[in-house]
Amino acid sequence: MADDDYDPDALDEEGDHDDDRSWEPTKERVIALVDADRAMLETLAQEDEERSYISWPVQVVADVMGKRIKTSPNDEIGVVFYGTERRSESTEVRTFDHVYEYVKLDVPDAATIRKLQDFQDAEFQTSSGPGCGDGGATPGRAAEDLKDGLFACWDMLTRGGSSSSSSRVGKTILLFTNNQNPVSNAGANAAHLREQIIGRARELGALAVSLELIPLVQLSDPDAIDYSPVWRGLIALLLLLLLLQRANYRACQGAGCSPRIP
């Protein structure tokens, strides 16, 4: 097909071939990576109900868990906040100063779902909880926290034995934020931080991790988001690595070799 005749819909048609069934995951590992900057405590009105930006993704994940526990009982789901005032304590995964593992990446149970359903903003407003940080007050902190949050996800997704590296295990990060440009206040260090964040994305791409960015600001204003170079670069790189890995997997399937990570 010539470039001028490119039809994006053809991708869907090609995806219906039987060869693609080998790419259907036998289980999913999903991490909700949620921005915990103080701006996420701002509220928005939806369907006659006021809810904070930070609580919205928690309720979404609780709903997803409730459905997955019936339809896909082997799927694992975790929740991580970045930009918190305190860090979580764990002997199983690497910890970072402003990253808080709220729900361990594991098969959800009734107690986990109940914990998310009972989530209150107060948990992030008291000295005993994770606390919401102020990324705007310290130059570059929002970007540093995002970088560490991605690193924490990488660490969680590389654990779990053979299932963590299996080509039949789907791995996804759902990134919830209302920060349109995490390096906006980084000054002269912005370019360096942007490259570090992209570097984290490359490591995730090597694991065939897909990243879905959910810009929460669109909940109140659908036209508000303006993707900064950080978000565009992050998404584009992970998409490219996933496509390369998928093409490599197909080629090796026919040749009988072991797939190589780009």
Secondary structure, DSSP 8 states (H G I E B T S, - for coil): --GGG--THHHHHHTTSGGGGGGS-SEEEEEEEEE-BGGGG-EEEETTEEEETTHHHHHHHHHHHHHHHHH-TT-EEEEEEESBSS----SSS---TTEEEEEEEE---HHHHHHHHT--GGGGTSTTS--BB-TTTSTTHHHHHHHHHHHHHHHHHT-SGGGGT-TTEEEEEEEEE--S-TTTT-GGGHHHHHHHHHHHHHHHHTTTEEEEEEEGGGGT-TT-----HHHHHHHHHHHHHHHHHHHHHHHHHHHT------
